[in-house]
Amino acid sequence: MIDLSTQYLGLKLKNPLVPSSSPLSKTLDSVLRLEDAGAAAVVLHSFYEEELIAEDAMAERFLIHADLNDGEATGFMPDNGNYESSIDRYLEHLRRVKARLSIPVIASLNGVTPSGWVDLGKEMELAGADALELNVYHVAADPSESGDDVEARYLALLAELKRVVSVPVVMKLPPFFSSLTHFVKRLEAGGADGVSLFNRFFQPDIDLENLEMVEQLHLSTPEEALLRIRWIAILRGQTPMTLAATGGVHGHEEALKLLLAGADVVHLASCLLEHGPAHLTRILRDMEAWMVEREYESVAQMKGSMCQSNLRDPSALARESYIRVLDSFTPRPGVWR
């Protein structure tokens, strides 16, 4: 019997497949279907800093100061006691999910400024969250903001969150740091329990017909897993923190490669949005069949066996491989005529 269990943020999971934050976790029914399909834990959809700011402004205007310009308006003011905010709805959803599921539930915070909204993490902890994912979705486009400033933003948010919660915290990172290994060590020193690599930045496009910038969502592709494989393989021997791989996992091949590189868990989103929860069952089945064929007894046995510190040729993940690959490439016959 293959032992598929793994450790994630100090939690023992029955296997390494964890659906990441996505619309699939917005309803209790879909979360239950993910658990039935074999998910070892689930990350709820994100609560956004902007939601709280917008609601605070609306409550200030309509519930508190609605009578400033017209004294008669007080008779039409809504009853504050009946007002249900998006925070209330998120926390209630978290409580319902936690009450029904037997697997760990991770709540997700998404924001960019070190302000009081991070205190919401404590309410999520009290509502039953087993851990928190902090997703700092920040596009560093301000020329006055240095690389040190960007890192300081992440570290300040981490410090604020760790100040109010005792549950584990995982930082979801983009791949754009100039020295990722150095920054991960700074997060470790700042109290992070893990990092999730990598956040996918959604890119706008240009509509050539109407000459407009358009927003769009493209699901990930299996090729995106390659960036995660490289950096998890580099980081595995350098930090004891949980390493989660997110982005590009569409089948058992990508999941197995990331585990061999050193990932503790593999997050799934695009493949589940495209194929449904049953696809998770197929990935688990195919992973187990591959492990049986190669006589692996457990995930723990294979995890990190191909990280940089365990490779016979560590240069496979460094500059030398870049030179070898480019020098060895030959165009297909008949392409140049």
C-alpha positions as CSV (number, residue, x, y, z in Angstrom):
1,M,0.0,0.0,0.0
2,I,1.5,3.3,-1.1
3,D,1.7,6.0,1.6
4,L,0.6,9.2,-0.1
5,S,0.7,11.3,3.1
6,T,2.7,14.6,3.3
7,Q,3.2,17.5,5.7
8,Y,1.8,20.9,4.9
9,L,2.3,23.8,7.3
10,G,2.6,21.4,10.1
11,L,-0.6,19.6,9.1
12,K,-0.5,15.9,8.1
13,L,-2.4,15.5,4.8
14,K,-3.5,12.2,3.4
15,N,-2.0,13.1,0.0
16,P,-0.2,16.1,-1.6
17,L,-3.1,17.4,-3.8
18,V,-4.7,20.6,-2.5
19,P,-7.2,22.7,-4.6
20,S,-6.0,26.3,-4.5
21,S,-8.0,29.5,-4.1
22,S,-10.5,29.6,-6.9
23,P,-14.3,30.0,-7.6
24,L,-14.6,26.3,-6.9
25,S,-14.4,27.0,-3.2
26,K,-17.2,29.6,-3.1
27,T,-20.0,27.1,-2.5
28,L,-20.3,24.4,0.1
29,D,-21.5,21.9,-2.5
30,S,-18.4,22.3,-4.7
31,V,-16.0,22.1,-1.8
32,L,-17.7,18.9,-0.6
33,R,-17.2,17.5,-4.2
34,L,-13.5,18.3,-4.0
35,E,-13.2,16.4,-0.7
36,D,-15.1,13.4,-2.2
37,A,-12.7,13.5,-5.2
38,G,-9.7,13.0,-2.8
39,A,-8.6,16.6,-2.0
40,A,-6.3,16.5,1.1
41,A,-7.1,20.1,2.1
42,V,-8.7,23.1,0.4
43,V,-7.8,26.8,0.1
44,L,-10.9,28.9,0.1
45,H,-11.4,31.8,-2.4
46,S,-9.7,35.0,-1.4
47,F,-11.1,37.8,0.7
48,Y,-9.8,41.1,-0.9
49,E,-8.6,44.1,0.9
50,E,-10.5,46.3,-1.6
51,E,-13.8,44.6,-0.5
52,L,-13.3,45.7,3.1
53,I,-12.3,49.3,2.1
54,A,-15.3,49.7,-0.3
55,E,-17.8,48.3,2.3
56,D,-16.4,50.5,5.1
57,A,-16.9,53.6,2.8
58,M,-20.4,52.5,1.9
59,A,-21.3,51.8,5.6
60,E,-19.9,55.1,6.6
61,R,-22.0,56.9,4.0
62,F,-25.3,55.1,4.2
63,L,-25.5,53.7,7.7
64,I,-23.7,56.2,9.8
65,H,-23.9,59.6,8.0
66,A,-27.1,59.1,6.0
67,D,-28.8,62.0,7.8
68,L,-26.1,64.6,7.5
69,N,-27.8,66.5,4.6
70,D,-31.4,65.7,5.4
71,G,-32.7,65.2,8.9
72,E,-35.7,63.3,7.5
73,A,-33.4,60.7,6.1
74,T,-33.0,59.1,9.5
75,G,-36.4,57.6,9.1
76,F,-35.3,55.7,6.0
77,M,-32.0,54.4,7.3
78,P,-31.5,50.6,7.3
79,D,-31.3,48.8,10.5
80,N,-27.6,48.3,11.2
81,G,-28.3,45.0,13.0
82,N,-29.6,43.5,9.7
83,Y,-26.6,44.6,7.7
84,E,-24.5,41.6,6.5
85,S,-21.0,42.5,5.1
86,S,-18.9,40.5,2.8
87,I,-16.7,39.7,5.8
88,D,-19.8,38.2,7.6
89,R,-20.5,36.1,4.5
90,Y,-17.0,34.9,4.1
91,L,-16.7,34.0,7.8
92,E,-20.0,32.2,7.8
93,H,-19.0,30.3,4.7
94,L,-15.7,29.3,6.4
95,R,-17.6,28.1,9.5
96,R,-20.0,26.0,7.4
97,V,-17.2,24.5,5.3
98,K,-15.2,23.7,8.4
99,A,-18.1,22.1,10.1
100,R,-18.8,19.8,7.1
101,L,-15.3,18.8,5.9
102,S,-12.9,16.4,7.6
103,I,-9.9,17.9,5.8
104,P,-8.0,21.1,6.7
105,V,-9.4,24.4,5.5
106,I,-7.1,27.2,4.6
107,A,-8.5,30.8,4.4
108,S,-7.0,33.3,1.9
109,L,-6.3,37.0,2.3
110,N,-5.5,39.1,-0.7
111,G,-4.2,42.6,-0.4
112,V,-1.2,45.0,-0.8
113,T,-1.1,47.5,2.1
114,P,0.0,46.9,5.7
115,S,-3.2,48.2,7.3
116,G,-5.8,47.0,9.7
117,W,-7.5,44.7,7.2
118,V,-5.0,42.0,8.1
119,D,-6.6,41.8,11.5
120,L,-9.3,39.9,9.7
121,G,-6.9,37.0,9.8
122,K,-7.8,36.6,13.5
123,E,-11.5,36.4,12.7
124,M,-10.7,33.7,10.2
125,E,-8.7,31.8,12.8
126,L,-11.6,32.0,15.2
127,A,-14.0,30.9,12.5
128,G,-12.0,27.6,12.2
129,A,-9.3,28.2,9.6
130,D,-6.5,25.7,10.0
131,A,-4.0,28.0,8.3
132,L,-3.9,31.3,6.4
133,E,-2.6,32.0,2.9
134,L,-1.4,35.6,2.4
135,N,-1.6,36.5,-1.3
136,V,0.1,39.9,-1.9
137,Y,-0.9,40.7,-5.5
138,H,1.2,43.7,-6.1
139,V,2.2,45.0,-9.5
140,A,5.4,47.0,-8.9
141,A,5.0,49.7,-11.6
142,D,5.9,52.8,-9.6
143,P,9.5,53.9,-10.6
144,S,10.0,55.4,-7.1
145,E,9.5,52.0,-5.5
146,S,12.7,50.0,-5.2
147,G,13.1,46.2,-5.0
148,D,13.8,46.7,-1.2
149,D,10.5,48.6,-0.9
150,V,8.7,45.7,-2.6
151,E,10.2,43.1,-0.3
152,A,9.5,45.4,2.7
153,R,5.8,45.4,1.7
154,Y,5.6,41.6,1.9
155,L,7.5,41.5,5.2
156,A,5.3,44.2,6.8
157,L,2.2,42.3,5.9
158,L,3.6,39.1,7.2
159,A,4.5,40.8,10.5
160,E,1.1,42.3,10.9
161,L,-0.6,39.0,10.3
162,K,1.7,37.0,12.6
163,R,1.0,39.6,15.3
164,V,-2.7,38.6,15.5
165,V,-2.8,34.9,14.5
166,S,-1.3,31.7,15.9
167,V,-2.2,29.4,13.0
168,P,0.4,28.7,10.3
169,V,0.8,31.4,7.5
170,V,1.9,30.6,4.0
171,M,3.0,33.5,1.7
172,K,2.0,33.2,-2.0
173,L,4.7,34.8,-4.1
174,P,5.2,35.9,-7.7
175,P,8.4,34.9,-9.5
176,F,9.7,38.4,-10.0
177,F,12.0,38.9,-7.0
178,S,15.6,39.6,-8.0
179,S,17.0,37.2,-5.4
180,L,14.2,34.7,-4.6
181,T,16.3,32.5,-2.3
182,H,17.4,35.5,-0.2
183,F,13.9,36.8,0.1
184,V,12.5,33.4,1.1
185,K,15.1,33.2,3.9
186,R,13.9,36.7,5.0
187,L,10.3,35.4,5.1
188,E,11.4,32.4,7.1
189,A,13.1,34.7,9.6
190,G,9.9,36.9,9.7
191,G,7.8,33.9,10.8
192,A,6.4,32.5,7.6
193,D,5.6,28.8,7.8
194,G,5.7,28.3,4.1
195,V,5.7,29.8,0.6
196,S,3.5,29.0,-2.4
197,L,5.3,29.3,-5.8
198,F,4.1,31.0,-7.9
199,N,1.2,33.4,-8.1
200,R,0.0,33.9,-11.6
201,F,-0.3,37.5,-12.7
202,F,-3.2,37.9,-15.2
203,Q,-2.1,39.9,-18.2
204,P,-4.3,42.4,-20.1
205,D,-4.5,42.3,-23.9
206,I,-5.1,44.8,-26.6
207,D,-8.2,44.6,-28.8
208,L,-6.8,45.5,-32.3
209,E,-10.3,46.1,-33.7
210,N,-11.5,48.6,-31.0
211,L,-8.1,49.7,-29.8
212,E,-8.9,49.0,-26.2
213,M,-7.1,47.4,-23.4
214,V,-9.1,44.3,-22.4
215,E,-9.1,42.2,-19.3
216,Q,-9.0,38.5,-19.7
217,L,-8.4,35.2,-17.9
218,H,-6.4,32.5,-19.4
219,L,-6.1,29.1,-17.6
220,S,-2.6,27.8,-16.9
221,T,-0.8,25.4,-19.2
222,P,1.5,22.5,-18.2
223,E,4.5,24.3,-19.4
224,E,4.1,26.8,-16.6
225,A,5.1,24.0,-14.1
226,L,8.7,24.2,-15.4
227,L,9.4,27.5,-13.6
228,R,8.0,26.0,-10.3
229,I,10.1,22.8,-10.8
230,R,13.3,24.9,-11.1
231,W,12.8,27.1,-8.0
232,I,11.4,24.5,-5.7
233,A,14.4,22.2,-6.6
234,I,16.7,25.1,-5.7
235,L,14.9,26.0,-2.5
236,R,14.3,22.6,-1.1
237,G,17.8,22.2,0.4
238,Q,17.9,25.7,1.7
239,T,14.8,26.1,3.8
240,P,12.8,23.9,6.2
241,M,9.6,25.8,5.4
242,T,6.7,24.2,3.5
243,L,7.1,24.5,-0.2
244,A,3.8,24.5,-2.2
245,A,3.7,24.4,-6.0
246,T,0.9,26.3,-7.6
247,G,0.4,26.9,-11.4
248,G,0.7,24.6,-14.3
249,V,-0.4,21.3,-12.8
250,H,-2.8,19.6,-15.2
251,G,-2.0,15.9,-14.8
252,H,0.0,13.4,-12.7
253,E,3.2,14.1,-14.6
254,E,3.5,17.7,-13.4
255,A,2.5,16.7,-9.9
256,L,5.1,14.0,-9.7
257,K,7.9,16.2,-11.1
258,L,7.1,18.9,-8.5
259,L,7.2,16.4,-5.7
260,L,10.5,15.0,-6.9
261,A,11.8,18.6,-7.0
262,G,10.8,19.0,-3.4
263,A,7.3,20.3,-3.2
264,D,5.3,19.3,0.0
265,V,2.0,19.9,-1.7
266,V,0.8,20.6,-5.2
267,H,-2.1,23.1,-5.7
268,L,-4.7,22.6,-8.5
269,A,-7.0,25.2,-10.0
270,S,-7.1,25.5,-13.8
271,C,-7.4,21.7,-14.4
272,L,-10.3,21.5,-12.0
273,L,-12.0,24.5,-13.5
274,E,-11.7,22.9,-16.9
275,H,-12.4,19.3,-16.1
276,G,-14.2,19.3,-12.7
277,P,-13.4,17.7,-9.3
278,A,-13.3,14.2,-10.8
279,H,-10.0,15.1,-12.5
280,L,-8.3,15.2,-9.1
281,T,-9.3,11.6,-8.6
282,R,-7.6,10.7,-11.9
283,I,-4.4,12.5,-11.0
284,L,-4.2,10.7,-7.7
285,R,-4.9,7.3,-9.4
286,D,-2.2,7.9,-12.1
287,M,0.3,9.2,-9.5
288,E,-0.1,6.0,-7.4
289,A,0.2,3.8,-10.5
290,W,3.5,5.5,-11.5
291,M,4.8,5.1,-7.9
292,V,3.9,1.4,-7.8
293,E,5.6,0.8,-11.2
294,R,8.8,2.4,-9.9
295,E,8.6,0.7,-6.5
296,Y,8.2,3.9,-4.4
297,E,6.6,3.1,-1.0
298,S,5.7,6.7,-0.1
299,V,5.6,10.3,-1.1
300,A,8.1,11.0,1.6
301,Q,10.6,8.7,-0.1
302,M,10.4,10.5,-3.4
303,K,9.9,14.1,-2.2
304,G,12.9,16.2,-2.9
305,S,15.0,13.3,-4.3
306,M,15.7,15.5,-7.4
307,C,16.2,18.8,-5.6
308,Q,19.4,20.7,-6.5
309,S,21.3,19.5,-3.4
310,N,20.6,15.8,-4.4
311,L,21.5,16.0,-8.1
312,R,24.7,14.5,-9.4
313,D,25.0,17.6,-11.6
314,P,23.6,20.6,-9.7
315,S,24.4,22.8,-12.7
316,A,21.3,21.4,-14.4
317,L,19.4,24.2,-12.6
318,A,22.0,26.9,-13.1
319,R,23.5,29.1,-15.9
320,E,25.5,26.2,-17.3
321,S,22.3,24.4,-18.4
322,Y,21.2,27.5,-20.2
323,I,24.4,27.6,-22.2
324,R,24.3,23.9,-23.0
325,V,20.6,24.0,-24.1
326,L,21.2,26.9,-26.5
327,D,24.4,25.5,-27.9
328,S,22.8,22.1,-28.6
329,F,19.7,23.5,-30.4
330,T,19.5,22.7,-34.1
331,P,16.7,24.1,-36.4
332,R,14.5,21.5,-38.1
333,P,15.7,20.5,-41.6
334,G,14.0,22.5,-44.3
335,V,13.1,25.5,-42.0
336,W,15.9,27.7,-43.4
337,R,15.8,27.9,-47.2
